[in-house]
């Protein structure tokens, strides 16, 4: 699919966990759990370092997403995206509908996501949650499908 690296052949990662600190921890936990609908697999009100930690499962993947309560203000770059890739528009739309029915409107998004049929929302910290209707690494992005020459 892409470039090679120094990664040894046959060595596999069994799972992935991505974490980030947030300023609006309680609101962010509620957003991802109650609005987006991600399963909460761990919630620690005060971790060993004195802050809250919430770990969400990403259904269908060996990956988790972690929110950690920021003890000091955390600078936010809106482009810190969490992208959820779905198998088709119908699946993407189930989650997009949940979010809009909870009162959140789609946000202005980068042209890449517009061209590839993504829908972007902002979480309580102002970071992007992108819902994409194709699976990165498995399917070509919609823009590439639309611009591909006809088979034959």
DSSP file (Angstrom, degrees, kcal/mol; ACC not computed):
  #  RESIDUE AA STRUCTURE BP1 BP2  ACC     N-H-->O    O-->H-N    N-H-->O    O-->H-N    TCO  KAPPA ALPHA  PHI   PSI    X-CA   Y-CA   Z-CA
    1    1 A X              0   0    0      0, 0.0     2,-0.2     0, 0.0     3,-0.1   0.000 360.0 360.0 360.0 -41.3    0.0    0.0    0.0
    2    2 A X        -     0   0    0      1,-0.2     2,-0.1     0, 0.0     0, 0.0  -0.502 360.0 -34.4-140.9-152.1    2.7    2.5    0.8
    3    3 A X        -     0   0    0     -2,-0.2    -1,-0.2     1,-0.1     2,-0.2  -0.364  56.6-118.2 -76.7 156.3    6.3    2.8    1.6
    4    4 A X        -     0   0    0     -2,-0.1     2,-0.2    -3,-0.1    -1,-0.1  -0.512  30.5-171.6 -88.0 162.9    8.3    0.3    3.4
    5    5 A X        -     0   0    0      2,-0.2    -1,-0.0    -2,-0.2     0, 0.0  -0.669  44.3 -83.5-136.5-167.8   10.0    0.9    6.7
    6    6 A X  S    S+     0   0    0     -2,-0.2     2,-0.2     2,-0.1     3,-0.0   0.284  79.9 130.7 -86.3  11.0   12.4   -0.8    9.0
    7    7 A X        -     0   0    0      1,-0.1    -2,-0.2     3,-0.0     3,-0.1  -0.485  65.6-111.7 -68.1 129.2    9.6   -2.7   10.6
    8    8 A X    >   -     0   0    0     -2,-0.2     3,-1.7     1,-0.1    -1,-0.1  -0.357  33.3-103.9 -65.7 138.0   10.5   -6.5   10.7
    9    9 A X  T 3  S+     0   0    0      1,-0.2    -1,-0.1    -2,-0.1     3,-0.1  -0.324 104.2  16.4 -57.5 137.9    8.5   -8.8    8.5
   10   10 A X  T 3  S+     0   0    0      1,-0.2     2,-0.6    -3,-0.1    -1,-0.2   0.316  89.1 126.8  82.3  -9.0    5.9  -10.8   10.4
   11   11 A X    <   -     0   0    0     -3,-1.7     2,-0.3     2,-0.0    -1,-0.2  -0.741  41.3-170.3 -85.0 119.3    6.0   -8.6   13.5
   12   12 A X        -     0   0    0     -2,-0.6     2,-0.5    -3,-0.1    -3,-0.0  -0.847  24.6-129.8-114.9 146.8    2.4   -7.6   14.3
   13   13 A X        -     0   0    0     -2,-0.3     3,-0.1     1,-0.1    -2,-0.0  -0.817  16.3-155.8 -87.3 128.4    0.9   -5.1   16.7
   14   14 A X        -     0   0    0     -2,-0.5     2,-0.3     1,-0.2    -1,-0.1   0.774  67.7 -13.1 -79.9 -26.7   -1.9   -6.8   18.6
   15   15 A X        -     0   0    0      2,-0.0     2,-0.4    46,-0.0    48,-0.2  -0.972  59.6-133.9-164.8 167.5   -3.8   -3.7   19.5
   16   16 A X  E     -a   63   0A   0     46,-2.2    48,-2.5    -2,-0.3     2,-0.4  -0.993  11.0-172.2-134.7 140.8   -3.6    0.1   19.6
   17   17 A X  E     -a   64   0A   0     -2,-0.4     2,-0.5    46,-0.2    48,-0.2  -0.985   5.7-170.3-133.1 123.2   -4.5    2.7   22.2
   18   18 A X  E     -a   65   0A   0     46,-2.3    48,-3.2    -2,-0.4     2,-0.3  -0.945  11.4-176.6-113.7 131.5   -4.5    6.4   21.4
   19   19 A X  E     +a   66   0A   0     -2,-0.5     2,-0.3    46,-0.2    48,-0.2  -0.901  10.1 178.8-128.7 156.9   -4.9    8.9   24.2
   20   20 A X  E     -a   67   0A   0     46,-1.8    48,-2.3    -2,-0.3     2,-0.2  -0.989  27.9-118.3-153.6 149.6   -5.1   12.6   24.7
   21   21 A X  E     -a   68   0A   0     -2,-0.3     2,-0.3    46,-0.2    48,-0.2  -0.556  32.8-162.1 -81.1 150.0   -5.6   15.1   27.5
   22   22 A X  E     -a   69   0A   0     46,-2.3    48,-2.6    -2,-0.2     3,-0.4  -0.976  25.8-147.5-138.0 153.6   -8.6   17.2   27.5
   23   23 A X  S    S+     0   0    0     -2,-0.3     2,-0.6     1,-0.2     3,-0.2   0.828 101.3  44.3 -82.2 -36.7   -9.8   20.5   29.1
   24   24 A X  S  > S+     0   0    0      1,-0.2     4,-2.7     2,-0.1    -1,-0.2  -0.566  72.8 161.9-110.6  65.3  -13.4   19.6   29.3
   25   25 A X  H  >  +     0   0    0     -2,-0.6     4,-2.9    -3,-0.4     5,-0.2   0.911  69.3  45.7 -56.8 -55.2  -13.0   16.0   30.5
   26   26 A X  H  > S+     0   0    0      1,-0.2     4,-2.2     2,-0.2    -1,-0.2   0.911 116.8  45.3 -58.9 -44.7  -16.5   15.4   31.9
   27   27 A X  H  > S+     0   0    0      2,-0.2     4,-2.3     1,-0.2    -1,-0.2   0.874 113.1  51.2 -66.3 -36.8  -18.2   16.8   28.9
   28   28 A X  H  X S+     0   0    0     -4,-2.7     4,-2.5     2,-0.2     5,-0.3   0.907 108.8  50.0 -68.7 -41.4  -15.9   15.0   26.6
   29   29 A X  H  X S+     0   0    0     -4,-2.9     4,-2.4     1,-0.2     5,-0.3   0.945 113.2  47.0 -59.9 -47.6  -16.5   11.6   28.3
   30   30 A X  H  X>S+     0   0    0     -4,-2.2     4,-2.6    -5,-0.2     5,-1.1   0.887 111.0  53.0 -62.1 -39.1  -20.3   12.2   28.0
   31   31 A X  I  X>S+     0   0    0     -4,-2.3     5,-2.9     3,-0.2     4,-1.1   0.961 115.0  38.3 -61.6 -52.7  -20.0   13.2   24.3
   32   32 A X  I  <>S+     0   0    0     -4,-2.5     6,-2.4     3,-0.2     5,-0.5   0.843 126.3  37.8 -71.2 -32.1  -18.1   10.1   23.2
   33   33 A X  I  <5S+     0   0    0     -4,-2.4    -3,-0.2    -5,-0.3    -2,-0.2   0.949 129.9  23.8 -81.2 -53.4  -20.1    7.8   25.5
   34   34 A X  I  <5S+     0   0    0     -4,-2.6    -3,-0.2    -5,-0.3    -2,-0.1   0.812 132.6  30.7 -90.0 -32.4  -23.6    9.1   25.3
   35   35 A X  I  <<S+     0   0    0     -5,-1.1    -3,-0.2    -4,-1.1    -4,-0.1   0.923 129.8  31.4 -93.0 -57.2  -23.7   11.0   22.0
   36   36 A X  I   <S-     0   0    0     -5,-2.9    -4,-0.2    -6,-0.1    -3,-0.2   0.889  99.6-135.0 -69.9 -38.0  -21.3    9.2   19.7
   37   37 A X      < +     0   0    0     -5,-0.5    -4,-0.2    -6,-0.4     2,-0.2   0.630  41.7 161.1  95.0  15.2  -22.1    5.9   21.5
   38   38 A X        -     0   0    0     -6,-2.4     2,-0.3     1,-0.1    -1,-0.3  -0.481  47.5-107.4 -68.6 138.9  -18.6    4.5   21.9
   39   39 A X        -     0   0    0     18,-0.4    18,-3.0    -2,-0.2     2,-0.7  -0.500  25.8-135.9 -69.5 129.3  -18.5    1.7   24.5
   40   40 A X  E     +B   56   0A   0     -2,-0.3    16,-0.3    16,-0.2     3,-0.1  -0.771  27.4 174.4 -85.3 116.2  -16.8    2.9   27.7
   41   41 A X  E     +     0   0A   0     14,-2.7     2,-0.3    -2,-0.7    15,-0.2   0.620  66.6  15.8-101.0 -15.3  -14.5    0.0   28.7
   42   42 A X  E     -B   55   0A   0     13,-1.5    13,-2.8     2,-0.0     2,-0.4  -0.947  56.0-178.8-156.9 137.0  -12.8    1.8   31.7
   43   43 A X  E     -B   54   0A   0     -2,-0.3     2,-0.5    11,-0.2    11,-0.2  -0.946   4.3-179.1-138.2 117.3  -13.5    4.8   33.8
   44   44 A X  E     -B   53   0A   0      9,-3.2     9,-2.5    -2,-0.4     3,-0.3  -0.966  13.7-162.1-116.5 118.1  -11.2    5.9   36.6
   45   45 A X  S    S+     0   0    0     -2,-0.5     2,-0.4     1,-0.3    -1,-0.1   0.906  87.3  11.9 -67.9 -40.9  -12.3    9.0   38.5
   46   46 A X  S    S-     0   0    0      6,-0.1    -1,-0.3     7,-0.1     6,-0.2  -0.888  80.8-158.7-139.0 108.7   -8.8    9.6   39.9
   47   47 A X    >   -     0   0    0      4,-3.7     3,-2.3    -2,-0.4     5,-0.1  -0.075  43.6 -83.8 -74.0 179.9   -6.0    7.6   38.4
   48   48 A X  T 3  S+     0   0    0      1,-0.3    -1,-0.1     2,-0.1    -2,-0.0   0.733 132.2  52.0 -61.4 -20.8   -2.7    6.9   40.1
   49   49 A X  T 3  S-     0   0    0      2,-0.2    -1,-0.3     0, 0.0     3,-0.1   0.350 124.8-101.3 -97.4   6.8   -1.4   10.3   38.9
   50   50 A X  S <  S+     0   0    0     -3,-2.3     2,-0.3     1,-0.3    -2,-0.1   0.656  86.2 100.5  90.2  17.4   -4.5   12.1   40.3
   51   51 A X  S    S-     0   0    0     20,-0.0    -4,-3.7     0, 0.0    -1,-0.3  -0.919  72.7 -98.5-133.5 160.7   -6.6   12.6   37.2
   52   52 A X        -     0   0    0     -2,-0.3    17,-2.6    -6,-0.2     2,-0.4  -0.410  33.7-168.2 -75.5 151.6   -9.6   11.0   35.5
   53   53 A X  E     -BC  44  68A   0     -9,-2.5    -9,-3.2    15,-0.2     2,-0.4  -0.988   7.3-174.1-144.1 130.8   -9.2    8.6   32.7
   54   54 A X  E     -BC  43  67A   0     13,-2.7    13,-2.9    -2,-0.4     2,-0.5  -0.994   6.2-163.7-126.8 130.4  -11.8    7.1   30.3
   55   55 A X  E     -BC  42  66A   0    -13,-2.8   -14,-2.7    -2,-0.4   -13,-1.5  -0.963   7.2-163.9-117.5 126.1  -11.0    4.4   27.8
   56   56 A X  E     -BC  40  65A   0      9,-3.3     9,-2.3    -2,-0.5     2,-0.2  -0.860  15.4-129.8-109.0 140.4  -13.4    3.8   24.9
   57   57 A X  E     - C   0  64A   0    -18,-3.0     2,-0.7    -2,-0.4   -18,-0.4  -0.607  10.6-141.7 -80.8 148.8  -13.6    0.7   22.7
   58   58 A X    >   -     0   0    0      5,-1.7     3,-1.6     3,-0.3     5,-0.5  -0.888  32.9-123.4-110.7  97.1  -13.6    1.2   19.0
   59   59 A X  T 3  S+     0   0    0     -2,-0.7     3,-0.1     1,-0.3     5,-0.0  -0.006  89.4  17.2 -50.1 136.6  -16.1   -1.5   17.9
   60   60 A X  T 3  S+     0   0    0      1,-0.2     2,-0.3     3,-0.0    -1,-0.3   0.487 113.8  83.3  83.6   3.6  -14.8   -4.0   15.4
   61   61 A X  S <  S-     0   0    0     -3,-1.6     2,-0.4     2,-0.2    -3,-0.3  -0.929  81.0-124.0-134.4 157.6  -11.1   -3.1   16.0
   62   62 A X  S    S+     0   0    0     -2,-0.3   -46,-2.2    -3,-0.1     2,-0.3  -0.246  82.1 105.5 -89.3  46.3   -8.4   -4.0   18.5
   63   63 A X  E     -a   16   0A   0     -5,-0.5    -5,-1.7    -2,-0.4     2,-0.3  -0.928  50.0-165.8-128.3 149.0   -8.1   -0.3   19.3
   64   64 A X  E     -aC  17  57A   0    -48,-2.5   -46,-2.3    -2,-0.3     2,-0.4  -0.922  11.9-143.7-130.2 160.3   -9.1    1.9   22.1
   65   65 A X  E     -aC  18  56A   0     -9,-2.3    -9,-3.3    -2,-0.3     2,-0.4  -0.992  18.7-159.8-126.2 126.9   -9.3    5.7   22.5
   66   66 A X  E     -aC  19  55A   0    -48,-3.2   -46,-1.8    -2,-0.4     2,-0.5  -0.901   9.7-163.2-117.1 135.7   -8.4    7.3   25.9
   67   67 A X  E     -aC  20  54A   0    -13,-2.9   -13,-2.7    -2,-0.4     2,-0.4  -0.966  10.8-168.1-112.0 132.9   -9.3   10.6   27.3
   68   68 A X  E     -aC  21  53A   0    -48,-2.3   -46,-2.3    -2,-0.5     2,-0.3  -0.975  27.6-112.9-122.5 134.1   -7.3   11.9   30.3
   69   69 A X  E     -a   22   0A   0    -17,-2.6     2,-0.4    -2,-0.4   -46,-0.2  -0.475  30.9-128.5 -66.4 124.6   -8.3   14.8   32.4
   70   70 A X        -     0   0    0    -48,-2.6   -45,-0.1    -2,-0.3     4,-0.1  -0.620  14.2-162.5 -75.2 127.4   -5.9   17.7   31.9
   71   71 A X  S    S+     0   0    0     -2,-0.4     2,-0.3     2,-0.1    -1,-0.2   0.731  82.8  29.0 -81.3 -22.4   -4.6   19.0   35.2
   72   72 A X  S    S-     0   0    0     -3,-0.0    -1,-0.0     1,-0.0     0, 0.0  -0.897 113.1 -72.3-127.4 159.1   -3.5   22.2   33.5
   73   73 A X        -     0   0    0     -2,-0.3     2,-0.5     1,-0.1    -2,-0.1  -0.266  49.2-146.6 -54.4 134.7   -5.0   23.9   30.4
   74   74 A X        -     0   0    0     -4,-0.1   -51,-0.2    -3,-0.0     2,-0.1  -0.911  14.3-121.8-107.4 124.6   -4.1   21.9   27.3
   75   75 A X        -     0   0    0     -2,-0.5     2,-0.5   -53,-0.1     0, 0.0  -0.432  29.9-145.5 -63.4 138.6   -3.6   23.7   24.0
   76   76 A X        -     0   0    0     -2,-0.1     2,-0.6   -54,-0.0     3,-0.1  -0.928  15.0-166.2-114.4 126.1   -6.0   22.4   21.4
   77   77 A X    >   -     0   0    0     -2,-0.5     3,-2.5     1,-0.1    49,-0.0  -0.954  17.8-146.0-104.6 117.3   -5.3   22.1   17.8
   78   78 A X  T 3  S+     0   0    0     -2,-0.6    50,-1.4     1,-0.3    -1,-0.1   0.791  95.3  68.2 -55.0 -28.7   -8.6   21.6   16.0
   79   79 A X  T 3   +     0   0    0     48,-0.1     2,-1.9     1,-0.1    -1,-0.3   0.429  65.4 109.9 -76.9   3.8   -6.8   19.3   13.5
   80   80 A X    <   -     0   0    0     -3,-2.5    48,-0.2     2,-0.0     2,-0.2  -0.614  62.2-171.8 -75.3  87.8   -6.3   16.7   16.2
   81   81 A X        -     0   0    0     -2,-1.9     2,-0.5    46,-0.1    48,-0.2  -0.534  34.0-157.8 -90.5 147.4   -8.8   14.4   14.6
   82   82 A X  E     -d  129   0B   0     46,-2.1    48,-2.5    -2,-0.2     2,-0.6  -0.994  23.9-164.0-111.2 117.4  -10.3   11.2   15.7
   83   83 A X  E     -d  130   0B   0     -2,-0.5     2,-0.6    46,-0.2    48,-0.2  -0.911   8.9-164.0-108.3 123.7  -11.4    9.6   12.4
   84   84 A X  E     -d  131   0B   0     46,-3.0    48,-2.7    -2,-0.6     2,-0.5  -0.936  10.5-154.7-104.9 117.2  -13.9    6.7   12.5
   85   85 A X  E     -d  132   0B   0     -2,-0.6     2,-0.3    46,-0.2    48,-0.2  -0.819  13.5-168.0 -95.7 124.8  -14.0    4.8    9.2
   86   86 A X        -     0   0    0     46,-3.4     2,-1.6    -2,-0.5     3,-0.0  -0.734  32.0-109.9-111.0 159.3  -17.2    3.0    8.5
   87   87 A X  S    S-     0   0    0     -2,-0.3     4,-0.3    47,-0.1    47,-0.1  -0.595  88.3 -26.0 -88.2  75.6  -18.1    0.4    5.9
   88   88 A X  S  > S-     0   0    0     -2,-1.6     4,-1.9    45,-0.2     5,-0.1  -0.174  79.5 -75.3 106.3 164.6  -20.4    2.6    3.8
   89   89 A X  H  > S+     0   0    0      1,-0.2     4,-2.9     2,-0.2     5,-0.2   0.850 121.5  60.0 -66.2 -37.2  -22.6    5.6    4.1
   90   90 A X  H  > S+     0   0    0      1,-0.2     4,-1.2     2,-0.2    -1,-0.2   0.919 108.5  44.4 -60.6 -43.4  -25.5    3.9    5.9
   91   91 A X  H  > S+     0   0    0     -4,-0.3     4,-1.1     2,-0.2     3,-0.4   0.920 114.3  49.5 -66.2 -43.6  -23.2    2.9    8.8
   92   92 A X  H  X S+     0   0    0     -4,-1.9     4,-2.4     1,-0.2     3,-0.3   0.909 108.2  55.0 -59.1 -42.3  -21.6    6.4    8.9
   93   93 A X  H  X S+     0   0    0     -4,-2.9     4,-2.5     1,-0.2    -1,-0.2   0.776  96.9  63.5 -67.6 -27.7  -25.1    8.0    8.9
   94   94 A X  H  X S+     0   0    0     -4,-1.2     4,-1.6    -3,-0.4    -1,-0.2   0.945 111.5  37.4 -59.4 -46.8  -26.3    6.0   12.0
   95   95 A X  H  X S+     0   0    0     -4,-1.1     4,-2.2    -3,-0.3    -2,-0.2   0.901 114.7  54.0 -73.4 -41.3  -23.6    7.7   14.1
   96   96 A X  H  X S+     0   0    0     -4,-2.4     4,-2.5     1,-0.2     5,-0.2   0.895 108.9  50.6 -59.3 -39.3  -24.0   11.1   12.3
   97   97 A X  H  X S+     0   0    0     -4,-2.5     4,-2.7     2,-0.2    -1,-0.2   0.910 107.5  52.8 -65.9 -42.1  -27.8   11.0   13.1
   98   98 A X  H  X S+     0   0    0     -4,-1.6     4,-0.9    -5,-0.2    -1,-0.2   0.919 112.2  46.2 -56.5 -44.0  -27.1   10.2   16.8
   99   99 A X  H  <>S+     0   0    0     -4,-2.2     5,-1.8     1,-0.2     3,-0.4   0.921 114.4  45.0 -69.7 -44.5  -24.9   13.2   17.0
  100  100 A X  H ><5S+     0   0    0     -4,-2.5     3,-1.8     1,-0.2    -1,-0.2   0.874 109.2  56.6 -69.2 -35.0  -27.2   15.6   15.2
  101  101 A X  H 3<5S+     0   0    0     -4,-2.7    -1,-0.2     1,-0.3    -2,-0.2   0.756 101.6  58.3 -66.6 -21.9  -30.2   14.4   17.2
  102  102 A X  T 3<5S-     0   0    0     -4,-0.9    -1,-0.3    -3,-0.4    -2,-0.2   0.392 130.1 -96.9 -85.5   2.5  -28.3   15.3   20.3
  103  103 A X  T < 5S+     0   0    0     -3,-1.8     2,-0.5     1,-0.3    -3,-0.2   0.540  82.0 130.3  99.0   7.9  -28.0   18.9   19.1
  104  104 A X      < -     0   0    0     -5,-1.8    -1,-0.3     3,-0.0     2,-0.3  -0.823  42.4-151.8 -98.4 132.4  -24.6   18.9   17.4
  105  105 A X        -     0   0    0     -2,-0.5    17,-0.4     1,-0.1    -4,-0.0  -0.730  29.9 -94.2 -98.5 148.7  -24.3   20.3   13.9
  106  106 A X        -     0   0    0     -2,-0.3    15,-0.3    15,-0.1     2,-0.2  -0.318  46.0-134.3 -57.0 145.4  -21.6   19.2   11.4
  107  107 A X        -     0   0    0     13,-3.4    13,-0.4     1,-0.1     2,-0.1  -0.546  28.7 -81.4 -99.0 163.7  -18.6   21.6   11.5
  108  108 A X        -     0   0    0     -2,-0.2     2,-0.3     1,-0.0    -1,-0.1  -0.445  59.4-162.1 -57.6 136.5  -16.7   23.2    8.7
  109  109 A X        -     0   0    0     -2,-0.1    -1,-0.0     9,-0.1     2,-0.0  -0.851  22.3 -88.6-127.9 163.3  -14.3   20.5    7.5
  110  110 A X    >>  -     0   0    0     -2,-0.3     4,-1.7     1,-0.1     3,-0.9  -0.346  41.7-113.5 -66.3 149.1  -11.1   20.2    5.5
  111  111 A X  H 3> S+     0   0    0      1,-0.3     4,-3.0     2,-0.2     5,-0.2   0.828 114.0  64.2 -55.3 -36.0  -11.5   19.9    1.8
  112  112 A X  H 3> S+     0   0    0      1,-0.2     4,-1.1     2,-0.2    -1,-0.3   0.918 105.6  44.0 -54.0 -45.4  -10.1   16.3    1.9
  113  113 A X  H <4>S+     0   0    0     -3,-0.9     5,-3.2     2,-0.2    -1,-0.2   0.873 112.1  52.8 -71.6 -35.9  -13.1   15.2    4.0
  114  114 A X  H ><5S+     0   0    0     -4,-1.7     3,-1.4     1,-0.2    -2,-0.2   0.948 111.1  46.7 -59.6 -47.8  -15.6   17.1    1.9
  115  115 A X  H 3<5S+     0   0    0     -4,-3.0    -1,-0.2     1,-0.3    -2,-0.2   0.731 114.9  47.9 -67.3 -21.6  -14.2   15.4   -1.3
  116  116 A X  T 3<5S-     0   0    0     -4,-1.1    17,-0.4    -5,-0.2    26,-0.3   0.057 116.2-108.0-112.0  24.7  -14.3   12.0    0.5
  117  117 A X  T < 5 +     0   0    0     -3,-1.4    16,-0.2     1,-0.2    -3,-0.2   0.725  64.9 154.0  62.8  27.0  -17.8   12.2    1.9
  118  118 A X      < -     0   0    0     -5,-3.2     2,-0.4    -6,-0.1    14,-0.2  -0.442  35.7-146.2 -79.9 160.0  -16.7   12.6    5.5
  119  119 A X  E     -E  131   0B   0     12,-1.9    12,-2.9    -2,-0.1     2,-0.4  -0.999  15.8-157.1-126.2 127.0  -18.9   14.4    8.1
  120  120 A X  E     +E  130   0B   0     -2,-0.4   -13,-3.4   -13,-0.4     2,-0.3  -0.878  14.0 175.4-112.3 135.4  -17.0   16.4   10.8
  121  121 A X  E     -E  129   0B   0      8,-2.6     8,-2.9    -2,-0.4     2,-0.4  -0.884  27.3-123.6-125.4 160.5  -18.2   17.3   14.2
  122  122 A X  E     -E  128   0B   0    -17,-0.4     6,-0.2    -2,-0.3     2,-0.1  -0.902  20.3-140.5-106.0 135.8  -16.4   19.1   17.0
  123  123 A X    >   -     0   0    0      4,-2.9     3,-2.3    -2,-0.4   -95,-0.1  -0.300  42.0 -84.9 -82.2 176.7  -16.1   17.5   20.4
  124  124 A X  T 3  S+     0   0    0      1,-0.3    -1,-0.1   -97,-0.1   -96,-0.1   0.747 131.6  51.8 -58.6 -24.0  -16.4   19.6   23.6
  125  125 A X  T 3  S-     0   0    0      2,-0.1    -1,-0.3  -101,-0.1     3,-0.1   0.545 121.3-107.3 -86.0  -7.0  -12.7   20.5   23.5
  126  126 A X  S <  S+     0   0    0     -3,-2.3     2,-0.2     1,-0.3    -2,-0.1   0.582  74.3 137.3  90.9  11.3  -13.0   21.7   19.9
  127  127 A X        -     0   0    0    -48,-0.1    -4,-2.9     1,-0.1    -1,-0.3  -0.591  57.2-101.0 -88.3 156.1  -11.2   18.8   18.3
  128  128 A X  E     - E   0 122B   0    -50,-1.4   -46,-2.1   -48,-0.2     2,-0.5  -0.554  25.0-168.1 -84.0 137.6  -12.5   17.1   15.2
  129  129 A X  E     -dE  82 121B   0     -8,-2.9    -8,-2.6    -2,-0.3     2,-0.5  -0.990  17.7-165.6-115.0 115.1  -14.4   13.9   15.1
  130  130 A X  E     -dE  83 120B   0    -48,-2.5   -46,-3.0    -2,-0.5     2,-0.6  -0.891  10.6-158.7-108.4 131.1  -14.6   12.8   11.4
  131  131 A X  E     -dE  84 119B   0    -12,-2.9   -12,-1.9    -2,-0.5     2,-0.4  -0.944  15.9-172.1-107.6 115.5  -17.0   10.1   10.3
  132  132 A X  E     -d   85   0B   0    -48,-2.7   -46,-3.4    -2,-0.6     2,-0.2  -0.894  23.6-143.1-113.6 138.2  -15.8    8.6    7.0
  133  133 A X  S    S+     0   0    0    -17,-0.4     2,-0.3    -2,-0.4   -45,-0.2  -0.092  79.9  58.0 -92.8  36.8  -17.8    6.1    4.9
  134  134 A X  S    S-     0   0    0     -2,-0.2     2,-0.7   -47,-0.1   -48,-0.2  -0.975  84.2-111.1-157.3 155.4  -14.8    4.0    3.7
  135  135 A X    >>  -     0   0    0     -2,-0.3     4,-2.7   -50,-0.1     3,-2.1  -0.825  32.7-125.8-100.5 115.0  -12.1    2.0    5.5
  136  136 A X  T 34 S+     0   0    0     -2,-0.7     4,-0.1     1,-0.3   -51,-0.1  -0.302  95.5  16.4 -57.2 133.1   -8.7    3.4    5.2
  137  137 A X  T 34 S+     0   0    0      2,-0.5    -1,-0.3     1,-0.1     3,-0.1   0.190 126.5  56.9  88.0 -17.4   -6.2    0.9    3.8
  138  138 A X  T <4 S+     0   0    0     -3,-2.1     2,-0.3     1,-0.3    -2,-0.2   0.753 108.5  32.5-108.1 -42.9   -9.0   -1.4    2.5
  139  139 A X  S  < S-     0   0    0     -4,-2.7    -2,-0.5     0, 0.0    -1,-0.3  -0.865  82.9-111.6-117.2 147.4  -11.0    0.8    0.2
  140  140 A X        -     0   0    0     -2,-0.3    -5,-0.1    -4,-0.1     5,-0.1  -0.552  48.2 -97.6 -70.5 145.6  -10.0    3.7   -2.0
  141  141 A X    >>  -     0   0    0     -2,-0.2     4,-1.9     1,-0.1     3,-0.9  -0.286  35.8-108.8 -58.7 150.4  -11.4    7.0   -0.8
  142  142 A X  H 3> S+     0   0    0    -26,-0.3     4,-2.7     1,-0.3     5,-0.2   0.837 118.2  59.5 -51.9 -37.3  -14.6    8.1   -2.6
  143  143 A X  H 3> S+     0   0    0      1,-0.2     4,-1.5     2,-0.2    -1,-0.3   0.909 107.3  46.2 -59.5 -41.4  -12.8   10.9   -4.4
  144  144 A X  H <> S+     0   0    0     -3,-0.9     4,-0.7     2,-0.2    -1,-0.2   0.877 111.2  51.9 -69.8 -37.2  -10.5    8.3   -6.0
  145  145 A X  H >< S+     0   0    0     -4,-1.9     3,-0.7     1,-0.2    -2,-0.2   0.920 110.3  48.7 -63.5 -42.9  -13.4    6.0   -6.9
  146  146 A X  H 3< S+     0   0    0     -4,-2.7    -1,-0.2     1,-0.2    -2,-0.2   0.809 115.4  43.8 -68.6 -28.4  -15.2    8.9   -8.6
  147  147 A X  H 3< S+     0   0    0     -4,-1.5    -1,-0.2    -5,-0.2    -2,-0.2   0.456  87.3 113.0 -97.0  -0.2  -12.1    9.9  -10.6
  148  148 A X  S << S-     0   0    0     -4,-0.7     3,-0.1    -3,-0.7     2,-0.0  -0.457  75.5-108.8 -71.7 142.1  -11.0    6.4  -11.6
  149  149 A X        -     0   0    0     -2,-0.1    -1,-0.1     1,-0.1     3,-0.1  -0.381  46.5 -89.2 -66.4 149.9  -11.3    5.6  -15.3
  150  150 A X        -     0   0    0      1,-0.1    -1,-0.1     2,-0.1     2,-0.1  -0.287  45.1-111.0 -60.8 143.3  -14.1    3.2  -16.2
  151  151 A X              0   0    0      1,-0.2    -1,-0.1    -3,-0.1    -3,-0.0  -0.425 360.0 360.0 -70.2 147.1  -13.1   -0.5  -16.1
  152  152 A X              0   0    0     -2,-0.1    -1,-0.2    -3,-0.1    -2,-0.1   0.416 360.0 360.0 142.1 360.0  -12.9   -2.3  -19.4
